[in-house]
Amino acid sequence: MTRVAGIDCGTNSIRLLVADVHPETGELVELDRRMTIVRLGQGVDKTGRLAPEALERTFAACRAYAEVIEELGAEKLRFVATSASRDAENRADFVNGVVEILGVEPEVITGDQEAEFSFTGATGELHGTETYLVVDIGGGSTEFVTGNKHVEAARSVDIGCVRLTERHVRHDPPTAEEADAIRADVRAALDLAAETVPIGTAETLVGLAGSVTTVAAIALGLPEYDSEKIHHARISAAQVAEVTERLLASTHAERAAIPVIHPGRVDVIIAGALVLKEIVERVGAHEVVVSEHDILDGIALSVA
């Protein structure tokens, strides 16, 4: 077993996984997994630049992660950065800060690479013979990947809970017009994804990342966030629709009072739920299999 660390820095959150990995079998034993909401993508859709305060929040999380990595003695580290840092004009500021703190250069990966990692991480424990459609709803982008043991087709599109919230939402709760604008963007993005990925032909829909796991936690009626109960839970299309409608009618204070919603997700979960609902309806899925294992696990496996 090789002790490795993987960091996934997205638009909304930065996450760390330290694990012992068998490089041949792909067996992964988790030692530490944590997430910090840093909102790196704050304002990127409008300005094209990473905000100074967003960079500092991210660097503070990196410093904390560096201590964990050193304490657990990880031999290798891979730092992957996704949508927000792909889009930013001043991404050199981000890269230089990460190198100074962690000693490795963040890999600003393409959407296709992001999709490959997400698929590997999400399906590693699923041993069925069916075709999977893996959907990773992030802060700035969403990845669609089909395949069984290997990726057959993938596409990244620029719809995510942060991007859509910043682009369209001005009221709390969103007006009907604002919700319709989000739906229109999602449907247009689904048309784009369908040009590359046969999104309606997969037998099993697998959903990843915070928007999906939060919707699942609400649907399950959990009193607190419990990753063990959420991982591989099956949430029906009706439950997805019910939770989305409930969130659409809720105020910020009402969402904040739902214990399974992370404070950093309260303002963007409506857009995330709308993305998930539109996907479920478009692909005609009866249910979504929820995975707590995602791009982060794929990154860790790739290190080994």
Buried (B, 14 or more C-beta within 10 A) or exposed (E): EBBBBBBBBBBBBBBBBBBBBEEEEEBBEBBBBEBBBBBBBBBBBEEEBBBEEBBEBBBBBBEEBBEBBEEBEBEBBBBBBBBBBBBBEBBEBBBEBBEEBBEBEBBBBEBBBBBBBBBBBBBBEBEEEEBBBBBBBBBBBBBBBBBBEEBBBBBBBBBBBBBBBBBBBEEBBBEEEBBEBBBEBBEEBBEBBBEBBBBEEBEBBBBBBBBBBBBBBBBBEBEEBEEEBBBBBEBBBEBBBBBBEBBBEBEEEBBBEBEBBBEBBBBBBBBBBBBBBBBBBBBEBEBBBBBBBBBBBBBBBBBB
